[in-house]
Amino acid sequence: MADGTADPRTIHLKDYTPFPWTIDGVDLTFALAPRGTRVTSRLRFRPNPEARPGPFFLHGEDLRLIEARIDGQPVSPRIALEGLTCDVPDGPFTWESVVEIDPEANTRLEGLYLSNGMYCTQCEAEGFRRITFYPDRPDVMAVFTTRIESDLPVLLSNGNPGERSEGVAIWHDPWPKPAYLFALVAGDLLAHRDRFTTMTGREVDLAVWVRPGDEGKCAWAMESLKASMRWDEETYGREYDLDVFNIVAVDDFNMGAMENKGLNIFNSSAVLASPETATDANYERIEAIVAHEYFHNWTGNRITCRDWFQLSLKEGLTVFRDAQFTGDLRGRGVKRIHDAAALRAGQFREDGGPLAHPVRPESFVEINNFYTMTVYEKGAEVIGMLKRLVGDEGYRRALDLYFARHDGQAATVEDWLQVFEDATGRDLSQFKLWYSQAGTPRLRVEERWEEGRYTLDLSQTVPPTPGQPTKAPMVIPVAVGLLNPNGDEVVPTTVLELTGERQSFAFDLPTRPIPSILRDFSAPVLLDRDAPEEEAAFLLAHDTDEFNRWEAAQTLARRAIRARLDGRNIDPAWAPALRAVLRDDTLSPAYRATILARPSQEETAQALHGAGLTPDPLAIFRAHEEVAEHLAHALADLLPGLHDQGQVPGPYSPDPDSVGRRSLGNAALMLLSRTDVGARARAQFAGAADMTQSVAALSALLLVDAGEAELQAFHDRWSGDRLVMDKWFALQASLARPEEAVATAERLTRHPAFVWTNPNRFRSVLGAFAGNLAGFHDPSGAGYRLLADWLLRLDGANPQFAARMSGAFSTWRRYDADRQALAEAELRRIQSAPGLSRDLSEMVARMLG
């Protein structure tokens, strides 16, 4: 059967209809072989009383049908490009089929494929149709029993283990699930084992499965899993529901991880960690991803989404839950800052360009292209706003009702909002616009002070986006605090609900206050306000809200960057304001490290574009360099002490305090290297006992055009460790100076260890290069050509991943006419390539508009 690269067809939310049949049970048998795996399926169908009758259609792609039977009798189904149809009885019947698939040739990493000799599956969103003929849609849920036949020692699938004999393993999952949650793994693996006792006293066997040689890098993933299970019981009252929970680390994986019921499959980068090979950021990422996938057991598995338009129903909610988890473990303020910064750098960019779409899209050509920051991160922000509006108790009542009402169902956004209305009595009809309207609202704030009355005039605009030229006003929760001129808080955090285009809120006070607006980043909006120049320094010194104190530091940094772009001097008061906060030992080291951070070059380009200016990537690079040099000299006496604080004695630990100390010390090191020509960085690299300190030192050296010897030493030591080598590649591609960036990326693609079919390795070179703003947007267009060449090559092997990587082109219209012409030429070259996949074709078409 063909691979499904037919003319793109658009699927619309409004066209949803239920599947005409219900499946009472699924029996699968896999006879594994690298080039000819045979899959026998036995599906028990009966008419769905809640659906209109329709044709019997089963999805299927890249399958060779050996035989098909209905109630034991051979049939000859009609096979088309994306599946088959067949005449079936009016009542219940049993469908049986045998198909053959080729896991070894499956470079798409969807369905069943081989990764270095290990069989692995990835079925979300539509990969199960590459395993067998099936109604591959999330609203068709069934109980699965899986039989695996192979001489490999480890044979895993969903649910609880059943009979195991020589060459055969049987697994039964008692909980109905859609096909996208099916999983199978078979290979030569070792297990790191543990147990967990649930809140009702049940014992659950836990295992993290890895290749031989990686067994010493599993302990942190296991600790993260147990912490997640405890937290979900204590915070949401959710208990795990199977006898076993397995995690498997896979080298070749398009995403971070997958929440398959009872058998989570992870990209190895999201599992494996040891102090020598993983940084603090890796540890935190593993902790968060393990939590995210585990939390899906209830928000995604027990309650799934009716159709893929409802994707944020599971993903936005689960991102919100994993953010709560990390905040509880590692500090809510710093976690909120990191999440908001990532949202503004990535999702706001998405909202402001040709790829803008609502949290719940109305249509798609290829669903894999909607696994986006809008669906995930903005979806989580929508839930955060909802929780803020109904309060903690209302949120808990609503979630309890959600789990009770919809357990075992495939739900919709309407179902989700209805439980909040029923639990709290609140009308959420206007709030629902957050799911249907794309774009980042602009919140305008103006102030009036008249005879003891302070008034905030709030107004909103929602910009036009592709397909949505006009927008209705949104519900925007604006958290506000008011401080008096002495820095005391006279009005604690109060949530103002903006529901119209313009509203006013008044406060009676003895003196004119200084406002702290959008505390805790209470809504994903752009704040537009003509604030007095001195206000940011005042809030940096006095604000009690951690987010807005950080935001004040960012405001001062943005002004410094803009001053250098305009050829003006940096305000001399900036560094002393930072100094006072950095000296404050009552603030955590992790928080002070965020205060020292500056906006990224991408954020600067985005801000200039939003202000109606044309950003120059090279000028932005130079301005950022000049600002860093200014800080390095202005804080020169303070930085060595801050760096010393980052030298944590004793064995490595990823606990929050140690991580925070190292983050502050290494933030100081990045600036110190500009004044000591890398002396401290070289010493730290030479003496580093863990990967965090090693990578930070190497980064500091590369930022000042040094470190060649250290880079070679790093390569020589770690050339046998695939995940550490990803760091080696990414550091060079992302930190190369603009004039050398294209040549550096090209050189790295010629390195013997550049395996372009491995998503992690491709991302570490081409993805990191695309994030090098001035390098990728080289005025010659060489950066565009390089990425386009590789996208075309990648599309033939892994269309889903190629489409994802193509997003680097999404901002091409923000730059000057010459760069636009060069980027557009590459996009059109991609678009006109013969045999282009549906995945990449849709992305390019959207970017071209």
C-alpha positions, 0 to 999 in steps of 0.5 A: 500500500502507498505511504499516504502522500496523497493530495492534502485533504483538510479535516474540519472540527464541524464535520465530526461524526461518531464511528458507527461501531463499538469495539467490545474487545481487541486481540492482537498477535505479533510475530516479530521479524525485522523485515516481515512482522506479521500482525493478526488482529481480532476485533469484536464489533457491534453497531454504535447506538449513538451513531448514524449508520455508515460505511465500514472503514478501517484505517491502514497505511504501509500494510500488506494484507495477507487475509481478512475474515468476518465471523470466520469467513474469508472476505475481500475488502476494498483497499484504498490509499488510507485504509479499507472498506468492506461489507459487514453484517447489520449486527455484531460481528468479529473482524479478523485480519493478518497483515505484514509490516516492515519495521526495519524500513520504517524510518518515520518512527511511527507505528512499529519500527526498529531502533538499533535492534529494539522493536518499538512503537509510536502510535500518537497521533495516527501511527496505529494504522501502520500496524494493522487495519483499525478505526484509528481515532481517539473516540474508539476505545476498547480493551486490548489483549496482546500476544508477542512472539519473539526470541528476544528476552524482553517483550512488553505491552500495555496493561498487566502481564499475563502468561509468559513462556519461551518466546511468548508474552501475553499482556492484558490491559483492562482499561478501555483505550484508543489505539493511539495509546497502544504500545509494544517494546521488544529487545535485549533490555535491562530493568532498574526496578522498584515498588510503589505502595498506593494510597489504598495499600496496593503494591505496584511493580515499577521498572525503567528499561534500558539498553545494557550499559545504561543501567547506571543512569536510571535512578533519577527517572525512578525517583521522579516516577515515585514522586509523581505518583505520590504527588498525584495522590496527594494533590488530585486524589488520583491513584494508579490503576494497574499492577505494573508501570514500565518506562522504556528508553529509546534512542530513535524517538520523534518526541520527548515521551509517550504516555501509553497506558502502563508502558511509557516510551521515552526518548532516551534523553528524557530518561538517562542521567548520571552526574557525569553525563547529565546537567541540572537542566537534564535532571529537571527535564527528566523529572518534569517529563516523567511526571507529565507522562505519568499524570496522563494516566488520568488526564489523557488515558482514563479520560481521553479526547474525543477527536484530535481538535480536542488535543489540548484537553489532555495536553494543556491540562497535563502541562498545567499539572506537571508545572504545578508539580515542578513548582511544588518541588522546586519553587513556584516563583522560579518555575513560573518565570521559566514557563512565562519566558518560554511562552513569550519566546516561543508561543507568542512568536507562533501566535504572531506569525503565519502558524497562528492557530487557536488552542482548539484548531478548527481544521488541519491537514496533518494532525502532527503539525498541531503538537505545538506550544499553542496547544500545550503551553498556551493550553496550560495557561488557559487552565491556569487562568480558569483556576485563578478565576474560580479559586483553588476550592472551585478548581478542586471541586471541578476536577473531582467532578471531571474525573467522576463524570468522564472516567472512561470517556473521550471528552471535549472542551465543552465537557471540560468547561461544563464541569466548571460551570456545574461545580462553581455556578460560573458562566464560562461562555465568554471564557471559551473564546480562549479555546477558539480565538488565536492570537496574543491579546494586547492589554493596555493599561492607563492610570488616573489619580484624582483626589485620593482615587486611583483608577486603572483603565484597562483595554484589550485588543486581539490582533487578526490572525490567519483565518480570523480577521476580527475577534471578540473581547476575551476574559482576561484575569489581571492580577494587580498589587499596589505599593506606596512610595516607600515600597510597602504593599497597600493593596495586596494581589487582587484579580481584576476581570477584564471582560469588555473592550475597556473597563475601569477599576478604582481604589481609594488610597491616601497617596498615589501608588505604584502599580504591579500589574499582571502579577504571576503572569496572570494571563498570556497577554502582551502588556502595553503601558507607558510606565515612568522610567524610574518605575522598573528600578523601584519594582525591582527593589520592592515588589513582593511578586517574584514574577513582576520583580523579575519582569522589572529586571527584564524591562531594564535589560530590554532598555539597555539592549534597545539603547545599544541598538539605537547607538545610545549609552546604557543607563548607568543606574541599571547595574546598581539596581541589579547589584542590590538584588544580587547581594540579597541573600534572603533571595534564593540563588535560583531566583537571583540567577533569573534576575541576572538573565537577559532577554534572548536575541529572539525576544528582541527581534520579536519585540522590534517586529511588534513595535513595527520595526524591521529587526536586523539579526546582526545588529541584535547580536552586537547589541546583546554582546555590548550589553553583556560586556557592560554588565561584566565590567559594571559587576566585576567586583561582585561576580567572583563571589557569586561564582564561588557560591556555585561551587557546591561541595560534596557529591553531586545532588539535583536538589533545588538548593544545589541546582540554584547555587550552580545556576547562579554561579554559572550565570556569573561565570558567563559574564566573568569570562568576558573580563578574565579571558576565560581563566575561571572557565578553564579552571572550572572545566579542568576541575569539573566533577559533573556535567553541569559545571563542565558544559557551563565552563565550555559554554562560557569559553565558546562565548568569548571565542576560546575553548578549542582545546577544551572542546576537543578534550570534551569530544575525546572523553565523551565520543562514545556517549550519544547523549553527551555528544548531542551537547557537543554538537549543539553547543557549537551550532548554537554559540558559533559567531554569526560569520562562522555559524553556517560553516560550523553547521555544515562542518558538523553535518560532515562529522562521522557521528552526525546520524541525521536519521536520529532526531536527537542528533539532527536537532542538536545540529540543525535545530541548534543552528536554526536557533542561532538568530544571526547565523541562521539569518545570514544575509547571504541566505546560506543558512536558509539553503542549508536548512532547506537542503536537510529538510528535503532529505529528512522529509523522505525518511521522517516527514513528521520530524521534518515538518516540525523542524521547518518551523524555523522559517516561520518568522521570515516575513519579519526581516528585511526585503532581501532576507525575505526574498531569500527565505521565500525562495527556499520555501518555494523550492521545498514546496515544489519538490516532487513527492513532498509529504503531507506533513511538510507541505502543510507547514510550508503552505501555511508559512507562505500564506 
